[in-house]
Amino acid sequence: MEPAHLAERLHGFGTTIFAEMSALADRTGAINLGQGFPDTDPPAEVAEAAIRAIRDGHNQYPPGTGVAPLREAIAEHSLRWHGLRVDPGTDVLVTTGATEAIAAAMLSLVEPGDEVVMFEPYYDSYAASVAMAGGRRRVVPLVEPDWRFDPDALRAAITERTKVLLINSPHNPTGRVLDAAEREAIAEVALRHDLIVVTDEVYEHLAFDAPHVSIATLDGMASRTLRISSGGKTFRCTGWKVGWICGPADLVAAVRTSKQFLTYASGGPLQYGIAAGLGLPDAYFDGLRTDLCAQRDALAAALRAAGLAPLPAQGGYFLTTDVRRLGEDDGRAFCLGLPERFGVVAIPSVVFYDDASRDRGRPFVRWAFCKRPELIERAAQLLSPGPVDPGRGYGAAHGHGDAIAG
């Protein structure tokens, strides 16, 4: 039931599944492989820079656009990793995480009735942000098992009301990294129809099997593309909520107009920490990818052993499995039962689909591998075939003698 006074445009956007499943993990003591946050601390250089900023008195409102050292670090990062020059004074806006950047972009760029085209499944804040702006979303499916989209389906989704393409690579929840042909197809559509592109690149340093290339680097795209990223995933400090959006000055100025009335500014001393992180040597970013790739492979092995072979994931924090392999058809029911049966929490992927597509998303489950190796090993022990404690195991409940694989 919707809250009594909730505006109609936000019906269907109640408590997020992440809050629901994390609360379930807390209540049951289960291992939380649902919400995508690491369980380790940020690099010492990043933490110490934030602590130093607190001790140096940077504890009041920072500038609404972000502290100068961070904006300068973002500009240097853009050139270093993408070859894109941006002016830290006009082309960069620091936000309260990438989620605020997405919301501010939609509120600033989308008129009521405008259409935003995005790929499905999608991170759930995309739909809410479009709804808050009064826009309409149109979705283009990423089709399993490889999570590719049909360029013709993208072209068919464009109408005279389309204003924005909202894309995400590396992708949450699937882990898909767009390839060159897909990037070219998106750019062709954006240029032909004079569309603004908003690209969520928070996992930009977490592409394992294929390189991440920002769509803004393609010919003609820099002038119409807003790139969003954040420090939370890259520096293992998701609770800091320090993100940014950068692109052409006119588009950034538009986003700044709404952002200033959302949070105005936040996390002043934490911004100095992220600035330090962006200047870390290549070895840090290489090591981050290597570690997470190993964690992905370890969880994938555990899921395969449990009869849930994951679909390909080339980057990001997550693996997706299909519960139909177990004779199930409802990922949400499956996830609700996991904590009591196995002491593990995951996220039903159906929440990343439109209502009209729920049947397609219904059998999928998302698992986070951004956890310490020992935690993944413990989860593997809980999920893997073997004796099941009476009354606890999925196998016991379904007449099997072992765990998920049955």
N, C-alpha and C positions, 0 to 999 in steps of 0.2 A: 504494500500500500504506500502511495506517495504521501509525503508530508502535506498537511492540510493547506499550507500557504505557498507551496512551491510553484513558481512560474511554470506554465505549461511547456515552454521550450526546454525545460530541464527534467521533464518527466522521463523516467527510465535511467536517470543518472544519480541513483541513491548511493549508499555506502559501496565503495569500490570492492572488488573481489580481493584486492591485495590486503586491504584492512581486514576483511572477513577471514581470509585464510591465515593471515599472520596471527590474528586473535585466536584462531583454532590451534595454531602451533603453540602459542603461549599457554593456552588452557590445557593442552594434552601433553606438553613437554616434547612434542614431536620435532624432528629435524626439519627446519624450514627451507625447503628447496622451491618455494613458491615465489616470494618477493625477491626481486633482483637487487640485493645489496650484498657486498662482500662482508666477510666476518674477520677481516684483518684491518689494521690501522694504515693511514696514509704514510708515504715515505717520510723519514725523519726530517728531511730538508723542508718538506711542505708543512708539517706540523710545527716545526720550530719557527718558520717564518710567520705563521699565524700567531703563535705565542708571543713572539717578539713584537708584532704589531700591537697586540693587546698591552704589553708592558710599555710600549712607546707612546701609548695614549691614543691610538686610532680606534676609539670606542664610541664615537658619535656618528651622526649620519655621514656616510660617504657621499660623494657626488652622485646625483641620480643616474648618470651614465656609467658609473663605476670609477674606482680609483685609477689614477693615471698609470701607475706601474702595471696594473692588470690589463688595461686597454692596450698599452704598449706591448705587453707580452703576447696578447692575443694577435696583434698585428704581426709580430715577429713569427709567431707560430703559423699563421696563415701563409706567410711567405716561405717559411722553412719546409712545411709539409705539403703545401698545395701549389706553391709558386704564384700565389695570388697576393697582390699588394693591396692593402687597405689602410686608410688613414685612421689612426687611433682616436683622432679628435671628432671625426664625423661619421665613420663607417663601422663603429663598434659600439655596442650597447650591452652592458653587463646586466644580467637578470637573476631573479631568484630561481635558479635552476632552469633546465631546458623547458620544463612544463610551463613556467610563466612566459618564456619566450614564445612558445607555441600559442598560448592563449592571447598574448598581446598582439601577435601577428594577425591572428584571426579577427580580433576585435578592431584592429586598425585598418585592415585591408578589405574585409568582407562586409558588404551591405546586406541588409535583410533581403532574402531571396536569391542572392548570389550563390553559385555552386562551387564547392571545393571537391576536387577529384583526388582520391587517395587509394592506396592499395589495401586490400583486405586479405588476411587479418591485419588489424592495426592496433597500435597502442591506444588504450581506451580514452586518454585525455584528448585525442584528436577529435573524436566525435563530440565530446562535451564542449570543446572550445568552439567548434563550428556552430553548435547549437546556441551557445551564449551570444555569438555574434549575429544570430538570426539567419545564418546561412543554411544551405542544404548540402548534404554530402552525397556524392556519387562514388561508388566503389568499383574498383577493378580487381578481380581475384588474382591472388598468387596461388597457383595450382600445384598441389602436392603431386608427386613426392619431391620434386626439385624446387618448388616454390617460384616458378617462373610466371611471368604474365604474358598474355597474348597482346602484341602491339595493336592488332586490330580492335581488341576489346578496349584498349586505352583510347584509341581514336573514336570509337563509338560512344564513349562516355562523355565526350566533349559536346556541349551545347552552347547556344548563344548566351546563356547565363553563367558559363564557367568563368571564374575569375582567378582561381589559384589551383596549382598542383601541389599537393602536400606529399612528399616522399620521405623515405626513411631507409638508409643503408649505411652500415650493416643494420639489418632489420630486426626489430622486436615485434612479434615473438619468434619468427622462424629462423633467424640467423642468416638469411639470404643476403649476399653481397651482389649488388647489381653489376652485370658485366658490361662490356663495351657496347654491345648491340642494344641492350636495354637502355643504357644511358643515352645513346643516340636516338632511340625511339622517343624517349621522354623529351629530349631537346627539340626534336623535329616538331612534336605536337606543341610545345611551349612557344616556339618561334612562329609557327604557322598561325596560331590563334592568339598571339600576343598575351600570353599568360604569365603571371608571377609564379615563381617556383619557391616554395619554402621547403628546405631540406634539413631533416633532423639527422645529424651526424654524431650523436653522442657516443657511439661506439667506434668512432673513426680510427682509434688506435687498437681496436680489437678485431681486426680482420685477419683470419688465420690462413685460409686456403686460397684466397683470392685477394688481390690488392683493393683497398678502398680508394676510389677516385671520385672526388667531388664533382657533381654535375656542373658546378659553377666554372670548372676549368674548360668546358667545351666551348667552341666558337659561338659567340653571341649570347652566352648564358650568364656571364658575370654581371651584366647590367640589369638582369631581371631576377636574380637569385638571392635569397636570404639564407645564409647558412647558420644553423643552430648547433651548438655543442655545449659541453659542460665539463667541469673538473671532477664531478662525483664518481663517474665510472673509471676514468683514466687514473685517478689518484686515490681510489678506494676510500672516498669520504662522501658518500651520498647524502649524509645528514647535513652537510655544509650548505647544500643548495646554492652553489655558485655556477651559473651558466652564462651564456652570451649569445648574441645574434650579431652577425656582421654581413655587410653587403653594400650596395650603392647607397650613398648618403640620403637620397630622397626616400628610399624605402625604410632605411633605419630611422629616419626622422619621423616617419609615419608610425612605426611601431613604438617609438619613444613616447608619442603622444598618449597612448593608452597605458603603457607601462608605468608612467609617472603617477597615475591614479590607481594603480593596483598595489604595488608595494613601495613606490618611489625608489627606495634603496634598501638593501639588507646585507648582512654579513660582512660589514666593513673590514675587520681584521682578517677574516677568512679569505677575502679577496687577495690579500698579500701572500697568503699561503699558496693559492692557486697560481699566482704570478710566478712564484718560485718554482712550482712544479712544471710549468710550461717551458722553463729554461733548462730542465734536466737533460743530461746527455742522451744520445740515441740508445745507449745501452739500457737505460731504464725502460724505454718503450718496447725495445726488443724483448727484454726479460718479462715484461708484463704479458706480451702476446704468447711467449713460450710457456709461461706458467699456466695461463688460462687455457691454452690449447691442450696441455696435459690434463687439466682438470676436466675439460670437455670429454676427452678420450676416456678418462677413468669412469665418469658417470655414464657415458655411452656404453661402455663394456658392462657396467652393472645393469643397465636397463635391458641390454640384449640378453644377459643371463636370466633376467626375470621374464623374458618373453615379450619385451616391449622394445624391439629394435627401433632406435630413433631415426627420424628423417634427417637428411643432410642439414648441417648448420655450419656455414663458412665463417661466422664471426659472431660477436655479441656475447651474451651471457647465458643463452638458453638452448635447450633441446626440446623437440616436440616428438611425442609418441602418439600412436593410434591404438585406442583401447579395443578396437574391433579385433585385434590380434588375440585377445583373451576371450572373445565371445561376448564382450560388452558392447554397448552402443552409446553410453551416456558418460561423457568425461566428467561432468559436474558431480554426478552421483559417485563416480569412481573416486574423485578427489575428496569428497566429503567423508568417504569411508576409510581413506588411507591412514589418517593419524591414529585411529583406534586399532586398525588392523596391523599396521606396520611401523607406526611411529615416524612417518614421513609426511610432509605436506607438499603438494604441487598445486598448480593453477589450471583450472579448466579453460581451454582455449576458446570456448564458445563466447566468452565475454569480449573477445576481440573481433566479433563479427556483427554485422547488421542483423536486425530481426529477420529480414527476408532471407538471410544466408545462414541462419542458426543451424539448420539441419546439416549444412556442409561442415560447420565448425564443431558440431556436437561431439564427435568421437575423439577429439584431440586434447592432449594434456601437455602443458608446458612445465619444464623442470629447469631450475637454475643451477648452473655448475660453478658459479663465482664464489665458491666456498673453499675453506682450507682442505688440503688433501686428506687429512685424517677424518674430517667430517664426511667427505664424500665416501671414504672407505667404510665408515660406520653405516652410512645410508645404504651402501652396496651390500653390507652384511644383512641389513634388515630386509632388503628387497629380494635378495638372491634365493634360489631354491634351497630348501632345507627344512628341518623340522619346524613346525609352527606351534607356538604356545596356544593351549586350549582357549578358545573364545577370542583370540587376538587376530589370527591370520586370515587373510583373504582365502587361502586354500581351505582352512577349516570351515569357513562359512559357505564354501561352495562344494564341499565334499571332496577336495583334493588333499593329497598327502604332503604337499610342499607349498612353497610360497607363490608369488604371482604367476609364474609360468605354469603352475598346475600340472 
